[in-house]
Amino acid sequence: MLCGKMMSLQTKPLACKSFLSKSCAQPQFQLSSKIHTTIPRLDIMEFFDDSKNWGQQEVKHGRAWTLDELRIKSNVDLHKLWFILLKERNMLLTMEHESNKEVRLFPSPERIDKVKISMRHLETVVRERNRAYHLLETGLDGERPARLVNNQLGMRHMYRATEHVIPKMHNKKWKQNHVFRYSGSAVRKFRKLYREKLYNEKRKAKNRDRNHVKHLMRRFPHLSKDLLAKKYPHVDIAKIIRNDESRGHHTPE
């Protein structure tokens, strides 16, 4: 009974329409107890940034977590950091949505990208540890089984197996949606035209690079040949040097 009286809540009326207003910086519920041992909670306001950052042109922030920094941390620290990043991402996405709704400036939008990069790096580190553990214990990597298969158009793609309640030989719906074979004259014609398209794209890309190298050598005759060979490895630099199109209006050495 005493705890119920101490933890009773006193509601406050909502006096503004937008969460980005300065008057909404206070929580909507206030504890009436004088003595409590629980940590302070802001309820729904935890989805919003600090009120001093509202309307600012720029918010100071750090860089994303790197793989080397995350690899030296323990599993407990990674688990805590994941939820910190998740909470930060939800807060930033909420602020971005509210700013767009109120047609206001969202300061430093690159924070969202840095949080996503950190979360992606953290997932990579956790996957590395899980893979090493499973390889040591079972000899398998622990990842979902995957294999290269052909679809009905003859295009190869990676299929990752998933668990199903119904066995494969009795699952008619799965068999209808996953056909790993192709046949017919129409498919053969499509594959022929598709391979021709890919070949033409590669050929045109090589021609563009070769013409670009010729143009560079014509404008800059003293350009480093090693640098060109490193940047364009599939272009024959020695052959282009002997070509008249790569020579400018100067006397050859």
N, C-alpha and C positions, 0 to 999 in steps of 0.2 A: 504493500500500500504506500509505504514511504517512497520507494523507488518510483512508483507511478506518479506521485506528486512532484518528485524532483525532476523527472524527465518529461513533464508535461510541456507541450508546445503552444506557443502563442502566435497565432497567424497575424501577418501584417498585410494590409491591402496593397495590391499592385498599382503603383501610381504612374507608370510610364508604359509605353507601348513597345519601345525598342530596347533590346538588351544592350545596345551600344551607348545608351544614354548614361551620363554620369550618375544620375539618381538611382540607377539600377545596380550600382556596384555592391550594395549591401544584400545579404541573403534574404530570401523571402520568409524564412522561418527563424525564430530566435528562441534559444533555450531560456526557460525561466528559472532554471535551477542555479543556485549560487555556488555549489560545490559539485564538481564532477571530475572524473579522471579520464574521460575519453578524449581523443585527439579532436581538434576542430575540423568540422566539415562544412563545405560551402555548397553541398548538394549540387543543384544544376549549374551553379556558377563555376564549378570546376571545368565545365566545357568551354569556358570563355577565358580569354587572356586577362592579365592584370589590367585594371582600369587605367593605369597611368600610360599604357601603351595604346589606348584607343585614340584614334585620330592622329597618331604620329606618322611622320614621313618615313622613318626608318627605325627598326628595333635591332639593337646589338645582339648578335648571336655568334655561336662558334661554328666550327666545321663539323663534318660528318665523321663518325667513327670509322677507323680504318680496320682492315683485316688483321694486321699485326697487333693492334691494340686489343682487339677482341679475343685473339687466340691465347693471350696470356691470362685471361680472366677465368675464374672458376665457373662451374655450371650454375651455382647459386647466383653469382653476380650477373651472369647472362640472363637468367630467368627474371631477376629483378629489373635489369635494364630493358628487357623486352616490354614489360608492362609500362615502364616509364616512357619508352618511345611510343607505345600504343596510345597512351593517354595524351601525350604531346601531339601526336598526329590527329587524334579526334578533336582536340582543342583547336588546332590550326584549321582543320577543315570546317569546323563550326564557325570560327571567326571569318573565314573566307566566304562561307555561304551567307552569313549575316551581313557582311560588308557589301556583297553584291546585291543583297535584298534591299539594303538601305542606300544603295548607290554611294558608298563611301570607299575611301582608299584603304586597302588591306596592306599594312606595312610589311615590307620584307617578305614577299611571297616565296622567295627561294628557301625559306625555312622548311617548307613542306618537302621539297626535293631532298634536302639534306637529311631529314628524318627518314624518308623512304630509302635513301641510300644506306643509312645506318641499319635499318631493319633488314634490308637485303643482305648486307654484310654479316649481320648476326645470324641470319638463316643459313648462310654459307658455312659459317664456323660450326654451328650446331650440326649441320649435315655432315661435315667432315668428321666430327667426333663420333657421330652415330655410325658412320660408315667404317671408321677404324675399329670401333667396338664390335660391330657385327662381324667384320672380317676376322678379328682375333678370336671371337667366341664360336662362330658358326662357319666361317669360311666364305660367307656371302656378304654382299655389301649392304643388305637390309633395305635397299630401295625397291620400289614397285617394279615387278618384271615388265620389260619392254622389248619390243622387237620391231624390225622394219617389215611392213606389209604393203601390199598394193590395194588401192581402192578400185572401184568399178571403172574408173577412167585410166587405170594403169599408173597412177601417180603414187610414188612411194612416200610413206610417212611413218612416223614413230607411233606405235600403238602401245599404251600402257595398260596393263591388265588391272581390273578392279574386281572386288568381291561381289558376288551375286547370291541371292537366296536360292534361286533355281539353278540346278546344274546346267552346264553348257549344252549337253546333248538334248536336254528337255526344254531349253529356253528358246521358244520360237521367236519372241520379240527381239532378242539379242541377235539371232541369226538373220533376221530381216534388216536390222540396222547396221550390221557389221558383215559386209560381204568383201572378203579379201581375195577377189579374183576378178578378171576381166576377160572379155571375149567379144567377137563381132567385128565386122568390117568397119563400122563407124568409129569404134574405139581405136583400131589400128590406124585409120586415117588421121584421127585426132592426135595420136602419139607422134605420127610422122610430122605433122604440121607443127606440133609443139616443139619437137627437137629441132626443126628447122628454124623456128623463132628464137630458141635459145642460142643456136649457132650464129645467127645473124646479129644478135645482141652482142655476143662476145667478139665477133669479127669487127663490128662497128666501133666497139670500145677500143680495140687494139689500133684500129686506123686513126681514131681521134688522138690517142696517146702518141702514136708515131708522128702524126702531123704537128702535134703540139711541140714535140721534141725538135722537129725540123725548124719550126718557127723560133724556138728559143735559141737554137744554135745559129740561125741566120741573124738574129738581133744581137746576141751576145756570143761572139766567136770564141772568147776566152773562158767560157763557162766550164766548170769542172765536169769532166766526163765521168768520173767516179760517182759524183753526186747524182747525175742523171741516171746512171746505171743502177744506183741504189733505189732511186725513187720510181723508176720505170724498169723493173727487172725483165719484163717480157719484150722490151724494145731492143733491137740490135743496134747499139750505138755505133759500132765500127762500120756497119753498112750505111748508116745514115750519114756518117762523115764523108763517105765517098760519093754521096748523092749531091748532084748540082743544086737541088732545091734547098739544101741546108746551108749553102754558101751565100754570104751577103755581098755587098758591094765593097769588097776589100781584097787585097792581094793575099792569096793563101800562103801560109808559112811553108 
